[in-house]
Amino acid sequence: MTIEHRMRVGKALVTAIGWGCLLAYVMYLIAAAWWYSRPLNILQLIAFPVLMLVTLRATRRYLQFRADA
């Protein structure tokens, strides 16, 4: 595995972890709003499915880079 490939794999991993953390934070905000019976705002409703799709895409990309090794 070349250095460039390792850098791409590392970058893909960091990206997947970052998107996953953002998704977890949005899930936390939604759970807190539900727990305290607050209404959800439109950004919370839109952000969750978008971040889930982006996180899945980033994870698949990371796994593809690892498989290409």
C-alpha positions in Angstrom: 0.0 0.0 0.0 1.5 3.3 -1.0 1.7 6.4 1.1 -0.9 8.2 -1.1 -3.3 5.3 -0.6 -2.8 5.3 3.1 -3.5 9.0 3.2 -6.7 8.5 1.2 -7.8 5.8 3.6 -7.0 7.9 6.6 -8.8 10.9 5.2 -11.9 8.8 4.4 -11.9 7.4 8.0 -11.6 10.9 9.5 -14.4 12.1 7.3 -16.7 9.1 8.2 -16.0 9.7 11.9 -16.7 13.4 11.6 -20.1 12.9 9.8 -20.9 10.2 12.4 -20.3 12.6 15.2 -22.5 15.3 13.6 -25.3 12.6 13.1 -25.0 11.7 16.8 -25.3 15.3 17.8 -28.4 15.8 15.7 -29.9 12.6 17.3 -29.1 14.0 20.7 -30.9 17.3 19.9 -33.9 15.4 18.6 -34.0 13.2 21.7 -33.7 16.2 24.0 -36.5 18.0 22.3 -38.7 14.9 22.5 -37.8 14.3 26.2 -38.7 17.8 27.2 -41.7 17.9 24.9 -40.4 20.8 22.8 -41.4 21.0 19.1 -38.8 20.1 16.6 -37.7 22.8 14.2 -37.4 22.3 10.5 -33.6 22.0 10.6 -33.7 19.1 13.0 -36.2 17.3 10.7 -34.1 17.9 7.6 -30.7 17.4 9.1 -31.2 13.9 10.4 -32.0 12.0 7.1 -29.4 14.1 5.2 -26.6 13.4 7.8 -27.6 9.7 7.9 -27.2 9.4 4.1 -23.9 11.4 4.1 -22.5 9.2 7.0 -23.4 6.0 5.2 -21.8 7.3 2.0 -18.6 8.3 3.8 -18.5 4.9 5.5 -19.0 3.0 2.3 -16.2 5.1 0.7 -13.8 4.3 3.5 -14.6 0.6 3.2 -14.1 0.8 -0.5 -10.7 2.4 0.0 -9.7 -0.3 2.5 -10.8 -3.0 0.1 -8.7 -1.5 -2.7 -5.5 -2.1 -0.7 
